[in-house]
Amino acid sequence: QLQASGGGLVQAGGSLRLSCAASGSIFSINDMAWYRQAPGKQRDLVARITRGGRTNYADSVKDRFTISRDNAKNTVYLQMNSLKPEDTAVYYCNGDIGGRYGMYNYWGQGTLVTVSS
């Protein structure tokens, strides 16, 4: 249901843009979010966006990352600027998707972001 893309290797100070597209029989999508999980650590919220466009961010990424969405394309984006080595993690998208059988929470497969110093 959720397919993430856009990860890769980048030098510190660089930028990457992640995308996550929802597919299938979709009636509506409420909140969408990006989480990340570094090796040996728990999965943490990076940013969240409501259907209406309200956003919130983890303190560690404020003023560097921007979450956005295109409701017509059922896609959420994460623009990551001024990347730091500590941003290295697998990034997962997450969404509350309503379909024929109700509203469920889905995870994407994860995309690896590696920031070299």
N, CA, C and O atoms as a GROMACS GRO file, in nm:
protein
  468
    1GLN      N    1   0.080  -0.122   0.000
    1GLN     CA    2   0.000   0.000   0.000
    1GLN      C    3   0.083   0.126   0.000
    1GLN      O    4   0.043   0.227  -0.058
    2LEU      N    5   0.202   0.122   0.067
    2LEU     CA    6   0.289   0.238   0.071
    2LEU      C    7   0.426   0.200   0.016
    2LEU      O    8   0.487   0.104   0.062
    3GLN      N    9   0.474   0.277  -0.080
    3GLN     CA   10   0.602   0.250  -0.144
    3GLN      C   11   0.691   0.372  -0.130
    3GLN      O   12   0.662   0.479  -0.184
    4ALA      N   13   0.800   0.355  -0.053
    4ALA     CA   14   0.892   0.466  -0.030
    4ALA      C   15   1.009   0.459  -0.126
    4ALA      O   16   1.049   0.351  -0.170
    5SER      N   17   1.063   0.575  -0.159
    5SER     CA   18   1.179   0.582  -0.247
    5SER      C   19   1.256   0.711  -0.219
    5SER      O   20   1.207   0.801  -0.151
    6GLY      N   21   1.377   0.718  -0.272
    6GLY     CA   22   1.455   0.842  -0.264
    6GLY      C   23   1.574   0.838  -0.172
    6GLY      O   24   1.651   0.934  -0.167
    7GLY      N   25   1.593   0.728  -0.099
    7GLY     CA   26   1.707   0.720  -0.011
    7GLY      C   27   1.837   0.706  -0.089
    7GLY      O   28   1.836   0.687  -0.211
    8GLY      N   29   1.947   0.715  -0.016
    8GLY     CA   30   2.076   0.700  -0.080
    8GLY      C   31   2.188   0.750   0.008
    8GLY      O   32   2.170   0.774   0.127
    9LEU      N   33   2.305   0.764  -0.052
    9LEU     CA   34   2.425   0.810   0.018
    9LEU      C   35   2.449   0.956  -0.017
    9LEU      O   36   2.449   0.994  -0.134
   10VAL      N   37   2.470   1.037   0.085
   10VAL     CA   38   2.494   1.180   0.063
   10VAL      C   39   2.596   1.228   0.165
   10VAL      O   40   2.607   1.174   0.275
   11GLN      N   41   2.671   1.330   0.127
   11GLN     CA   42   2.768   1.388   0.221
   11GLN      C   43   2.698   1.482   0.318
   11GLN      O   44   2.592   1.537   0.290
   12ALA      N   45   2.760   1.498   0.432
   12ALA     CA   46   2.706   1.591   0.532
   12ALA      C   47   2.689   1.729   0.469
   12ALA      O   48   2.775   1.777   0.395
   13GLY      N   49   2.576   1.792   0.501
   13GLY     CA   50   2.543   1.920   0.442
   13GLY      C   51   2.460   1.911   0.316
   13GLY      O   52   2.408   2.012   0.268
   14GLY      N   53   2.448   1.791   0.263
   14GLY     CA   54   2.372   1.772   0.139
   14GLY      C   55   2.225   1.758   0.164
   14GLY      O   56   2.176   1.774   0.276
   15SER      N   57   2.153   1.726   0.055
   15SER     CA   58   2.007   1.716   0.060
   15SER      C   59   1.960   1.589  -0.008
   15SER      O   60   2.026   1.535  -0.096
   16LEU      N   61   1.845   1.542   0.036
   16LEU     CA   62   1.775   1.431  -0.028
   16LEU      C   63   1.626   1.457  -0.017
   16LEU      O   64   1.581   1.527   0.073
   17ARG      N   65   1.551   1.401  -0.111
   17ARG     CA   66   1.406   1.410  -0.105
   17ARG      C   67   1.349   1.269  -0.110
   17ARG      O   68   1.371   1.195  -0.206
   18LEU      N   69   1.275   1.234  -0.008
   18LEU     CA   70   1.208   1.105  -0.002
   18LEU      C   71   1.064   1.120  -0.050
   18LEU      O   72   1.000   1.224  -0.030
   19SER      N   73   1.015   1.015  -0.115
   19SER     CA   74   0.876   1.011  -0.159
   19SER      C   75   0.812   0.883  -0.110
   19SER      O   76   0.880   0.781  -0.093
   20CYS      N   77   0.684   0.888  -0.088
   20CYS     CA   78   0.610   0.768  -0.047
   20CYS      C   79   0.472   0.776  -0.110
   20CYS      O   80   0.394   0.867  -0.080
   21ALA      N   81   0.442   0.680  -0.196
   21ALA     CA   82   0.315   0.680  -0.267
   21ALA      C   83   0.227   0.567  -0.216
   21ALA      O   84   0.272   0.454  -0.199
   22ALA      N   85   0.102   0.600  -0.194
   22ALA     CA   86   0.003   0.500  -0.156
   22ALA      C   87  -0.067   0.448  -0.280
   22ALA      O   88  -0.096   0.524  -0.372
   23SER      N   89  -0.093   0.320  -0.281
   23SER     CA   90  -0.159   0.260  -0.397
   23SER      C   91  -0.266   0.164  -0.350
   23SER      O   92  -0.272   0.126  -0.233
   24GLY      N   93  -0.351   0.124  -0.442
   24GLY     CA   94  -0.459   0.032  -0.410
   24GLY      C   95  -0.593   0.103  -0.414
   24GLY      O   96  -0.605   0.213  -0.468
   25SER      N   97  -0.693   0.038  -0.357
   25SER     CA   98  -0.828   0.094  -0.355
   25SER      C   99  -0.838   0.189  -0.236
   25SER      O  100  -0.867   0.147  -0.124
   26ILE      N  101  -0.813   0.316  -0.262
   26ILE     CA  102  -0.805   0.416  -0.156
   26ILE      C  103  -0.925   0.508  -0.161
   26ILE      O  104  -0.954   0.568  -0.264
   27PHE      N  105  -0.994   0.520  -0.048
   27PHE     CA  106  -1.104   0.614  -0.039
   27PHE      C  107  -1.057   0.746   0.019
   27PHE      O  108  -1.101   0.853  -0.024
   28SER      N  109  -0.967   0.740   0.118
   28SER     CA  110  -0.916   0.863   0.179
   28SER      C  111  -0.787   0.830   0.254
   28SER      O  112  -0.762   0.716   0.291
   29ILE      N  113  -0.707   0.933   0.276
   29ILE     CA  114  -0.587   0.920   0.357
   29ILE      C  115  -0.586   1.032   0.459
   29ILE      O  116  -0.596   1.149   0.422
   30ASN      N  117  -0.575   0.998   0.584
   30ASN     CA  118  -0.569   1.100   0.690
   30ASN      C  119  -0.423   1.138   0.715
   30ASN      O  120  -0.354   1.181   0.623
   31ASP      N  121  -0.376   1.122   0.839
   31ASP     CA  122  -0.238   1.161   0.870
   31ASP      C  123  -0.138   1.074   0.793
   31ASP      O  124  -0.158   0.953   0.775
   32MET      N  125  -0.030   1.138   0.749
   32MET     CA  126   0.084   1.066   0.693
   32MET      C  127   0.209   1.112   0.767
   32MET      O  128   0.215   1.226   0.814
   33ALA      N  129   0.307   1.025   0.776
   33ALA     CA  130   0.423   1.058   0.858
   33ALA      C  131   0.547   0.986   0.806
   33ALA      O  132   0.539   0.891   0.729
   34TRP      N  133   0.660   1.037   0.851
   34TRP     CA  134   0.788   0.970   0.830
   34TRP      C  135   0.848   0.938   0.966
   34TRP      O  136   0.848   1.021   1.057
   35TYR      N  137   0.898   0.816   0.978
   35TYR     CA  138   0.971   0.772   1.094
   35TYR      C  139   1.110   0.731   1.049
   35TYR      O  140   1.135   0.713   0.930
   36ARG      N  141   1.200   0.717   1.144
   36ARG     CA  142   1.332   0.664   1.110
   36ARG      C  143   1.384   0.576   1.223
   36ARG      O  144   1.349   0.592   1.340
   37GLN      N  145   1.469   0.482   1.182
   37GLN     CA  146   1.527   0.389   1.277
   37GLN      C  147   1.674   0.371   1.245
   37GLN      O  148   1.710   0.317   1.140
   38ALA      N  149   1.757   0.417   1.336
   38ALA     CA  150   1.901   0.398   1.322
   38ALA      C  151   1.939   0.262   1.379
   38ALA      O  152   1.865   0.206   1.460
   39PRO      N  153   2.053   0.208   1.338
   39PRO     CA  154   2.095   0.076   1.388
   39PRO      C  155   2.100   0.072   1.540
   39PRO      O  156   2.162   0.157   1.604
   40GLY      N  157   2.035  -0.028   1.596
   40GLY     CA  158   2.036  -0.046   1.740
   40GLY      C  159   1.948   0.047   1.818
   40GLY      O  160   1.952   0.049   1.941
   41LYS      N  161   1.866   0.126   1.748
   41LYS     CA  162   1.780   0.223   1.816
   41LYS      C  163   1.634   0.197   1.780
   41LYS      O  164   1.603   0.122   1.688
   42GLN      N  165   1.545   0.261   1.855
   42GLN     CA  166   1.404   0.245   1.829
   42GLN      C  167   1.362   0.331   1.711
   42GLN      O  168   1.434   0.421   1.670
   43ARG      N  169   1.245   0.301   1.658
   43ARG     CA  170   1.189   0.380   1.548
   43ARG      C  171   1.124   0.505   1.605
   43ARG      O  172   1.038   0.497   1.693
   44ASP      N  173   1.164   0.619   1.555
   44ASP     CA  174   1.116   0.747   1.608
   44ASP      C  175   1.046   0.828   1.500
   44ASP      O  176   1.078   0.819   1.382
   45LEU      N  177   0.949   0.908   1.543
   45LEU     CA  178   0.879   0.997   1.452
   45LEU      C  179   0.972   1.110   1.407
   45LEU      O  180   1.041   1.172   1.488
   46VAL      N  181   0.973   1.135   1.277
   46VAL     CA  182   1.050   1.246   1.221
   46VAL      C  183   0.958   1.364   1.193
   46VAL      O  184   0.986   1.477   1.234
   47ALA      N  185   0.848   1.338   1.124
   47ALA     CA  186   0.755   1.445   1.087
   47ALA      C  187   0.620   1.384   1.054
   47ALA      O  188   0.610   1.269   1.011
   48ARG      N  189   0.516   1.464   1.076
   48ARG     CA  190   0.379   1.420   1.050
   48ARG      C  191   0.304   1.532   0.981
   48ARG      O  192   0.329   1.650   1.007
   49ILE      N  193   0.212   1.496   0.894
   49ILE     CA  194   0.129   1.596   0.826
   49ILE      C  195  -0.014   1.546   0.819
   49ILE      O  196  -0.041   1.431   0.784
   50THR      N  197  -0.107   1.635   0.854
   50THR     CA  198  -0.249   1.599   0.846
   50THR      C  199  -0.298   1.615   0.703
   50THR      O  200  -0.227   1.668   0.617
   51ARG      N  201  -0.419   1.569   0.677
   51ARG     CA  202  -0.475   1.583   0.544
   51ARG      C  203  -0.486   1.730   0.505
   51ARG      O  204  -0.472   1.766   0.388
   52GLY      N  205  -0.512   1.813   0.604
   52GLY     CA  206  -0.525   1.956   0.577
   52GLY      C  207  -0.394   2.030   0.570
   52GLY      O  208  -0.392   2.150   0.538
   53GLY      N  209  -0.282   1.962   0.598
   53GLY     CA  210  -0.153   2.025   0.581
   53GLY      C  211  -0.084   2.072   0.708
   53GLY      O  212   0.023   2.132   0.702
   54ARG      N  213  -0.144   2.045   0.823
   54ARG     CA  214  -0.076   2.082   0.948
   54ARG      C  215   0.040   1.987   0.969
   54ARG      O  216   0.030   1.867   0.943
   55THR      N  217   0.151   2.041   1.017
   55THR     CA  218   0.272   1.961   1.032
   55THR      C  219   0.328   1.969   1.173
   55THR      O  220   0.306   2.066   1.245
   56ASN      N  221   0.401   1.867   1.211
   56ASN     CA  222   0.483   1.874   1.330
   56ASN      C  223   0.609   1.792   1.307
   56ASN      O  224   0.609   1.696   1.230
   57TYR      N  225   0.716   1.832   1.375
   57TYR     CA  226   0.848   1.776   1.352
   57TYR      C  227   0.916   1.738   1.482
   57TYR      O  228   0.890   1.796   1.587
   58ALA      N  229   1.005   1.640   1.473
   58ALA     CA  230   1.095   1.613   1.584
   58ALA      C  231   1.189   1.732   1.598
   58ALA      O  232   1.227   1.796   1.499
   59ASP      N  233   1.227   1.762   1.722
   59ASP     CA  234   1.315   1.877   1.745
   59ASP      C  235   1.445   1.866   1.667
   59ASP      O  236   1.500   1.966   1.623
   60SER      N  237   1.493   1.744   1.650
   60SER     CA  238   1.623   1.724   1.587
   60SER      C  239   1.624   1.759   1.438
   60SER      O  240   1.731   1.775   1.379
   61VAL      N  241   1.506   1.770   1.376
   61VAL     CA  242   1.502   1.797   1.232
   61VAL      C  243   1.434   1.929   1.198
   61VAL      O  244   1.428   1.968   1.081
   62LYS      N  245   1.383   1.998   1.299
   62LYS     CA  246   1.317   2.126   1.272
   62LYS      C  247   1.411   2.220   1.200
   62LYS      O  248   1.530   2.226   1.230
   63ASP      N  249   1.357   2.294   1.106
   63ASP     CA  250   1.430   2.393   1.026
   63ASP      C  251   1.524   2.329   0.925
   63ASP      O  252   1.592   2.401   0.851
   64ARG      N  253   1.531   2.196   0.919
   64ARG     CA  254   1.613   2.128   0.818
   64ARG      C  255   1.528   2.041   0.726
   64ARG      O  256   1.556   2.031   0.607
   65PHE      N  257   1.425   1.979   0.782
   65PHE     CA  258   1.340   1.888   0.705
   65PHE      C  259   1.204   1.952   0.683
   65PHE      O  260   1.155   2.029   0.767
   66THR      N  261   1.143   1.920   0.570
   66THR     CA  262   1.008   1.967   0.541
   66THR      C  263   0.924   1.852   0.488
   66THR      O  264   0.961   1.787   0.390
   67ILE      N  265   0.812   1.827   0.554
   67ILE     CA  266   0.718   1.727   0.507
   67ILE      C  267   0.608   1.795   0.428
   67ILE      O  268   0.562   1.904   0.464
   68SER      N  269   0.566   1.731   0.320
   68SER     CA  270   0.458   1.785   0.239
   68SER      C  271   0.382   1.667   0.178
   68SER      O  272   0.426   1.552   0.185
   69ARG      N  273   0.268   1.697   0.118
   69ARG     CA  274   0.189   1.590   0.058
   69ARG      C  275   0.114   1.644  -0.062
   69ARG      O  276   0.082   1.762  -0.072
   70ASP      N  277   0.085   1.552  -0.153
   70ASP     CA  278   0.003   1.581  -0.269
   70ASP      C  279  -0.116   1.487  -0.260
   70ASP      O  280  -0.105   1.369  -0.293
   71ASN      N  281  -0.229   1.539  -0.216
   71ASN     CA  282  -0.345   1.453  -0.194
   71ASN      C  283  -0.398   1.393  -0.325
   71ASN      O  284  -0.454   1.283  -0.324
   72ALA      N  285  -0.381   1.463  -0.434
   72ALA     CA  286  -0.428   1.411  -0.562
   72ALA      C  287  -0.347   1.289  -0.606
   72ALA      O  288  -0.396   1.202  -0.677
   73LYS      N  289  -0.220   1.286  -0.563
   73LYS     CA  290  -0.132   1.175  -0.599
   73LYS      C  291  -0.116   1.074  -0.487
   73LYS      O  292  -0.042   0.976  -0.502
   74ASN      N  293  -0.184   1.096  -0.375
   74ASN     CA  294  -0.171   1.007  -0.258
   74ASN      C  295  -0.024   0.986  -0.220
   74ASN      O  296   0.020   0.874  -0.193
   75THR      N  297   0.049   1.094  -0.218
   75THR     CA  298   0.194   1.086  -0.196
   75THR      C  299   0.237   1.185  -0.088
   75THR      O  300   0.187   1.297  -0.080
   76VAL      N  301   0.330   1.140  -0.006
   76VAL     CA  302   0.391   1.227   0.095
   76VAL      C  303   0.540   1.237   0.065
   76VAL      O  304   0.601   1.142   0.018
   77TYR      N  305   0.596   1.353   0.093
   77TYR     CA  306   0.737   1.380   0.065
   77TYR      C  307   0.809   1.423   0.193
   77TYR      O  308   0.747   1.473   0.287
   78LEU      N  309   0.940   1.403   0.193
   78LEU     CA  310   1.023   1.455   0.300
   78LEU      C  311   1.147   1.516   0.235
   78LEU      O  312   1.234   1.445   0.186
   79GLN      N  313   1.153   1.647   0.237
   79GLN     CA  314   1.271   1.718   0.188
   79GLN      C  315   1.368   1.734   0.303
   79GLN      O  316   1.335   1.794   0.405
   80MET      N  317   1.486   1.680   0.286
   80MET     CA  318   1.586   1.681   0.393
   80MET      C  319   1.705   1.764   0.348
   80MET      O  320   1.774   1.729   0.252
   81ASN      N  321   1.730   1.873   0.418
   81ASN     CA  322   1.842   1.961   0.388
   81ASN      C  323   1.940   1.962   0.504
   81ASN      O  324   1.908   1.920   0.615
   82SER      N  325   2.059   2.010   0.477
   82SER     CA  326   2.163   2.021   0.581
   82SER      C  327   2.178   1.890   0.657
   82SER      O  328   2.180   1.889   0.780
   83LEU      N  329   2.187   1.782   0.584
   83LEU     CA  330   2.192   1.650   0.647
   83LEU      C  331   2.318   1.633   0.730
   83LEU      O  332   2.425   1.685   0.698
   84LYS      N  333   2.301   1.558   0.838
   84LYS     CA  334   2.409   1.531   0.932
   84LYS      C  335   2.430   1.381   0.941
   84LYS      O  336   2.339   1.304   0.912
   85PRO      N  337   2.549   1.337   0.981
   85PRO     CA  338   2.572   1.192   0.995
   85PRO      C  339   2.470   1.126   1.088
   85PRO      O  340   2.433   1.010   1.067
   86GLU      N  341   2.425   1.198   1.189
   86GLU     CA  342   2.327   1.140   1.282
   86GLU      C  343   2.188   1.124   1.220
   86GLU      O  344   2.100   1.066   1.284
   87ASP      N  345   2.168   1.173   1.100
   87ASP     CA  346   2.043   1.149   1.028
   87ASP      C  347   2.043   1.013   0.958
   87ASP      O  348   1.942   0.971   0.903
   88THR      N  349   2.156   0.945   0.961
   88THR     CA  350   2.166   0.813   0.898
   88THR      C  351   2.069   0.716   0.964
   88THR      O  352   2.073   0.696   1.085
   89ALA      N  353   1.983   0.655   0.884
   89ALA     CA  354   1.881   0.565   0.935
   89ALA      C  355   1.803   0.508   0.818
   89ALA      O  356   1.816   0.552   0.704
   90VAL      N  357   1.721   0.408   0.849
   90VAL     CA  358   1.618   0.364   0.755
   90VAL      C  359   1.495   0.449   0.781
   90VAL      O  360   1.448   0.458   0.895
   91TYR      N  361   1.444   0.510   0.678
   91TYR     CA  362   1.328   0.597   0.688
   91TYR      C  363   1.204   0.522   0.640
   91TYR      O  364   1.203   0.462   0.532
   92TYR      N  365   1.100   0.528   0.722
   92TYR     CA  366   0.975   0.459   0.691
   92TYR      C  367   0.862   0.560   0.680
   92TYR      O  368   0.851   0.652   0.761
   93CYS      N  369   0.778   0.543   0.579
   93CYS     CA  370   0.658   0.624   0.574
   93CYS      C  371   0.543   0.547   0.640
   93CYS      O  372   0.544   0.424   0.648
   94ASN      N  373   0.447   0.624   0.684
   94ASN     CA  374   0.335   0.568   0.758
   94ASN      C  375   0.210   0.648   0.723
   94ASN      O  376   0.216   0.770   0.706
   95GLY      N  377   0.098   0.578   0.712
   95GLY     CA  378  -0.023   0.652   0.679
   95GLY      C  379  -0.149   0.582   0.727
   95GLY      O  380  -0.154   0.460   0.737
   96ASP      N  381  -0.249   0.662   0.757
   96ASP     CA  382  -0.382   0.612   0.791
   96ASP      C  383  -0.465   0.614   0.663
   96ASP      O  384  -0.505   0.721   0.616
   97ILE      N  385  -0.490   0.497   0.608
   97ILE     CA  386  -0.552   0.486   0.476
   97ILE      C  387  -0.688   0.420   0.487
   97ILE      O  388  -0.704   0.313   0.546
   98GLY      N  389  -0.786   0.486   0.430
   98GLY     CA  390  -0.921   0.433   0.429
   98GLY      C  391  -0.952   0.366   0.297
   98GLY      O  392  -0.935   0.425   0.190
   99GLY      N  393  -0.998   0.244   0.305
   99GLY     CA  394  -1.035   0.171   0.184
   99GLY      C  395  -1.172   0.111   0.199
   99GLY      O  396  -1.253   0.155   0.280
  100ARG      N  397  -1.198   0.010   0.120
  100ARG     CA  398  -1.329  -0.054   0.117
  100ARG      C  399  -1.368  -0.112   0.253
  100ARG      O  400  -1.486  -0.115   0.288
  101TYR      N  401  -1.271  -0.159   0.327
  101TYR     CA  402  -1.300  -0.230   0.452
  101TYR      C  403  -1.272  -0.148   0.577
  101TYR      O  404  -1.276  -0.201   0.688
  102GLY      N  405  -1.244  -0.020   0.561
  102GLY     CA  406  -1.223   0.064   0.678
  102GLY      C  407  -1.091   0.137   0.674
  102GLY      O  408  -1.017   0.132   0.576
  103MET      N  409  -1.062   0.206   0.784
  103MET     CA  410  -0.939   0.286   0.797
  103MET      C  411  -0.834   0.204   0.870
  103MET      O  412  -0.859   0.156   0.980
  104TYR      N  413  -0.718   0.189   0.811
  104TYR     CA  414  -0.610   0.114   0.873
  104TYR      C  415  -0.480   0.192   0.864
  104TYR      O  416  -0.463   0.279   0.778
  105ASN      N  417  -0.389   0.160   0.952
  105ASN     CA  418  -0.256   0.220   0.953
  105ASN      C  419  -0.158   0.130   0.878
  105ASN      O  420  -0.153   0.010   0.903
  106TYR      N  421  -0.082   0.189   0.787
  106TYR     CA  422   0.011   0.113   0.704
  106TYR      C  423   0.152   0.169   0.716
  106TYR      O  424   0.173   0.288   0.739
  107TRP      N  425   0.249   0.079   0.698
  107TRP     CA  426   0.390   0.117   0.692
  107TRP      C  427   0.444   0.088   0.553
  107TRP      O  428   0.407  -0.011   0.490
  108GLY      N  429   0.531   0.176   0.505
  108GLY     CA  430   0.607   0.148   0.385
  108GLY      C  431   0.724   0.057   0.417
  108GLY      O  432   0.746   0.023   0.534
  109GLN      N  433   0.800   0.018   0.316
  109GLN     CA  434   0.905  -0.082   0.333
  109GLN      C  435   1.035  -0.023   0.384
  109GLN      O  436   1.125  -0.099   0.420
  110GLY      N  437   1.049   0.107   0.390
  110GLY     CA  438   1.172   0.167   0.438
  110GLY      C  439   1.269   0.198   0.326
  110GLY      O  440   1.281   0.122   0.230
  111THR      N  441   1.338   0.309   0.341
  111THR     CA  442   1.442   0.346   0.246
  111THR      C  443   1.562   0.398   0.325
  111THR      O  444   1.546   0.479   0.417
  112LEU      N  445   1.680   0.350   0.290
  112LEU     CA  446   1.801   0.379   0.367
  112LEU      C  447   1.861   0.512   0.327
  112LEU      O  448   1.884   0.540   0.209
  113VAL      N  449   1.887   0.594   0.427
  113VAL     CA  450   1.957   0.720   0.408
  113VAL      C  451   2.089   0.712   0.484
  113VAL      O  452   2.091   0.687   0.605
  114THR      N  453   2.198   0.732   0.413
  114THR     CA  454   2.330   0.728   0.475
  114THR      C  455   2.399   0.862   0.451
  114THR      O  456   2.416   0.906   0.337
  115VAL      N  457   2.438   0.927   0.560
  115VAL     CA  458   2.505   1.057   0.552
  115VAL      C  459   2.649   1.040   0.597
  115VAL      O  460   2.675   1.003   0.712
  116SER      N  461   2.741   1.066   0.507
  116SER     CA  462   2.882   1.051   0.539
  116SER      C  463   2.940   1.183   0.589
  116SER      O  464   2.898   1.291   0.547
  117SER      N  465   3.037   1.173   0.677
  117SER     CA  466   3.099   1.294   0.735
  117SER      C  467   3.217   1.340   0.652
  117SER      O  468   3.281   1.440   0.686
   0.00000   0.00000   0.00000
